[in-house]
Amino acid sequence: MDLLGWVLGVIAAFSVGMAKGGLSMVGTISVPRMALAMSPVQAAGILLPVYIVSDIGGLIAFRRDFDRRALRTLLPGAIAGILLGWATARYVDDRQVGLVVGVIGLVFALNALLRTASDARARLPDPARGSFWGVVSGFTSFVSHSGAAPYQVYAQPLRMSPMIYAGTTTIFFAICNGVKLVPYALLGQLSAHNLVLAAALMIPAIAGVLTGLWLVRRMSPGVFYGFITWALMVVSAKLIWDGV
């Protein structure tokens, strides 16, 4: 990579780490950011090992803070979505997928901002709803590491505490990323060159995990959900712009 690629790579890796530290939407634009200096496919291949290492830090930090019911309703669909992404990888335009994800995320974020406090009652985990959004999240996560937006459409209305939300999100995507390793390798995205670059980016990623965890532990629920909603809106607008 040239100097611009390294600068963007360090910023992207730090963002990935912050996402694994609990600020899930921060990492969504990591691939588009690196794609300014390289192909999106190479960016995704370099960042997957960074995601995996960051996942380990997140799993340690949130090992006691997660919602088992939410994970049970999401994970079967997510694994199916990942397999669907693998099966259709050669036919899919990741920017067009990003466009669809962006529209979904933007509509959801606007709705969340317009609702009154009385409308924001917590939902219970639902297998049908969880399976649907799990498939969408798994598919978009495989294609462009942009699974956080559809995941949030399902998870945010559950109104978990910030720590439980962050832990559930971290564990969900840690499992998804583990499942993605095999199909990514079969598609040739885990080359020796990409792995060397990924290894160099793991230090800023770990620093990002610690930073995200520090922030989540100090945020009130209102501030936390306000942040992830506005972050979803910004990320969705970026995905729509790229897709258009």
C-alpha positions in Angstrom: 0.0 0.0 0.0 1.1 3.6 -0.5 1.1 6.3 2.2 -2.6 7.1 1.6 -3.5 3.5 1.8 -1.7 3.1 5.2 -3.3 6.2 6.6 -6.8 5.1 5.5 -6.0 1.6 6.7 -5.0 2.7 10.2 -8.2 4.8 10.5 -10.3 2.0 9.2 -8.7 -0.5 11.7 -9.2 1.8 14.6 -12.9 2.2 13.5 -13.3 -1.6 13.4 -11.9 -1.8 16.9 -14.2 0.9 18.2 -17.1 -1.1 16.7 -16.0 -4.2 18.6 -15.7 -2.1 21.7 -19.5 -1.4 21.5 -20.0 1.4 19.0 -21.1 -0.9 16.3 -22.0 1.7 13.5 -18.5 3.2 13.6 -17.0 0.2 11.8 -19.5 0.1 9.0 -17.7 2.6 6.8 -14.3 1.0 7.3 -14.4 -0.9 3.9 -15.6 2.2 1.9 -12.9 4.3 3.6 -10.1 1.9 2.6 -11.7 1.5 -0.9 -10.6 5.1 -1.6 -7.1 3.7 -2.0 -7.7 0.1 -3.3 -10.4 -2.2 -4.6 -13.4 -2.9 -2.2 -12.6 -6.6 -2.5 -9.0 -6.2 -1.4 -10.2 -3.9 1.4 -12.7 -6.4 2.7 -10.1 -9.2 2.5 -7.5 -7.2 4.5 -10.0 -6.1 7.1 -11.6 -9.5 7.8 -8.6 -10.7 9.9 -8.6 -7.3 11.7 -12.3 -7.9 12.5 -11.5 -11.4 13.8 -8.7 -10.1 16.2 -10.9 -7.2 17.3 -13.7 -9.7 18.0 -11.4 -11.6 20.5 -11.0 -8.4 22.4 -14.7 -7.6 22.3 -15.6 -11.2 23.4 -13.3 -10.9 26.4 -14.8 -7.5 27.3 -18.5 -8.5 26.9 -18.3 -12.2 27.9 -21.0 -11.6 30.6 -23.0 -8.9 28.9 -25.3 -10.2 26.1 -28.9 -11.2 25.3 -29.1 -15.0 24.5 -32.7 -14.7 23.2 -31.7 -12.1 20.6 -28.8 -14.1 19.5 -30.9 -17.3 19.1 -33.4 -15.4 16.9 -30.7 -13.8 14.7 -27.9 -16.3 14.2 -29.6 -19.1 12.1 -30.7 -16.5 9.6 -27.3 -14.7 9.6 -25.5 -18.0 8.8 -28.0 -18.6 5.9 -27.3 -15.0 4.7 -23.6 -15.6 4.7 -23.9 -18.8 2.7 -26.2 -16.9 0.2 -23.6 -14.2 -0.1 -20.9 -16.8 -0.9 -23.1 -18.5 -3.4 -23.9 -15.3 -5.3 -20.6 -13.4 -4.7 -19.6 -13.4 -8.4 -23.0 -11.9 -9.4 -23.4 -9.3 -6.7 -22.4 -5.6 -7.1 -21.4 -4.6 -3.5 -22.2 -0.9 -4.1 -25.8 -1.8 -5.2 -26.2 -3.9 -2.1 -24.9 -0.9 -0.1 -27.5 1.2 -1.7 -30.3 -1.0 -0.6 -28.8 -1.3 2.9 -28.5 2.5 3.0 -32.1 3.1 2.2 -33.3 0.6 4.8 -31.0 2.2 7.4 -32.0 5.7 6.6 -35.7 5.0 6.8 -35.2 3.2 10.1 -33.1 6.0 11.6 -35.5 8.7 10.5 -38.4 6.7 12.0 -36.4 6.3 15.3 -35.7 10.0 15.5 -39.4 11.0 14.8 -40.9 8.6 17.4 -41.9 10.0 20.7 -40.7 8.4 24.0 -44.0 6.6 24.4 -43.6 5.0 21.0 -40.2 3.6 21.9 -41.4 0.7 24.0 -39.1 -2.3 24.0 -40.0 -5.2 21.7 -39.3 -8.8 22.7 -37.0 -11.0 20.5 -39.1 -12.5 17.7 -37.9 -15.6 15.7 -39.6 -14.5 12.4 -38.4 -10.9 12.5 -35.0 -12.0 13.8 -34.6 -14.6 11.0 -35.4 -12.1 8.3 -33.1 -9.4 9.5 -30.5 -12.0 10.3 -30.5 -13.2 6.7 -30.2 -9.5 5.5 -27.4 -8.8 8.0 -25.4 -11.9 7.2 -25.7 -11.4 3.5 -24.6 -7.7 3.6 -21.9 -8.5 6.1 -20.4 -11.0 3.7 -20.7 -8.8 0.7 -19.3 -5.6 2.1 -19.0 -5.8 5.9 -22.1 -3.6 6.1 -24.3 -5.9 8.2 -24.6 -3.5 11.1 -27.4 -1.4 9.6 -29.9 -4.3 9.1 -28.8 -5.8 12.4 -29.7 -2.5 14.1 -33.1 -2.4 12.6 -33.9 -5.6 14.5 -31.8 -5.0 17.7 -32.4 -1.4 18.5 -36.1 -1.8 19.2 -35.3 -4.4 21.8 -34.1 -1.5 24.0 -31.3 -3.4 25.7 -29.0 -1.5 28.1 -25.9 -0.1 26.4 -23.6 -2.8 27.7 -26.0 -5.6 26.8 -26.6 -4.2 23.4 -22.8 -3.8 22.8 -22.1 -7.3 24.0 -24.9 -8.9 21.9 -23.7 -7.0 18.8 -20.1 -8.0 19.4 -20.9 -11.7 19.9 -23.3 -11.7 16.9 -20.7 -10.3 14.5 -17.8 -12.4 16.0 -19.7 -15.5 15.1 -20.6 -14.1 11.6 -16.9 -13.2 11.0 -15.8 -16.7 12.1 -18.3 -18.3 9.6 -17.1 -15.9 6.8 -13.5 -17.1 7.1 -13.9 -20.3 5.0 -15.9 -18.8 2.1 -13.6 -15.7 2.0 -10.6 -18.1 1.8 -12.2 -20.1 -1.0 -12.8 -16.8 -2.9 -9.1 -16.0 -2.6 -9.5 -12.9 -0.3 -7.1 -14.2 2.4 -3.9 -14.1 0.4 -0.5 -14.0 2.2 -0.1 -10.4 1.1 -3.4 -9.3 2.6 -2.7 -11.2 5.8 0.6 -9.4 6.2 -1.1 -6.0 5.8 -3.8 -7.1 8.2 -1.3 -8.0 10.9 0.2 -4.5 10.8 -3.3 -3.0 11.3 -4.1 -5.0 14.4 -2.4 -2.6 16.8 -4.7 0.3 16.0 -7.7 -2.1 16.0 -6.9 -3.2 19.6 -6.6 0.5 20.6 -10.0 1.1 19.0 -11.5 -1.7 21.1 -10.3 -0.2 24.3 -11.5 3.3 23.2 -15.0 2.0 22.3 -15.3 0.1 25.5 -14.3 3.1 27.6 -16.9 5.3 25.8 -19.8 2.7 26.1 -19.3 2.3 29.8 -19.7 6.0 30.3 -22.7 6.6 28.1 -26.3 6.9 29.4 -28.9 4.8 27.5 -30.3 8.0 26.0 -27.0 9.2 24.7 -26.0 5.7 23.5 -29.1 5.2 21.4 -29.0 8.7 20.1 -25.4 8.1 19.0 -26.1 4.9 17.2 -29.2 6.3 15.5 -27.4 9.3 14.1 -24.4 7.2 13.2 -26.8 4.9 11.3 -28.1 7.9 9.4 -24.7 9.1 8.4 -23.5 5.6 7.4 -26.7 5.0 5.4 -26.3 8.3 3.6 -22.8 7.3 2.7 -23.9 3.9 1.4 -26.7 5.5 -0.7 -24.2 8.0 -2.1 -21.8 5.3 -3.1 -24.5 3.2 -4.6 -25.9 6.0 -6.7 
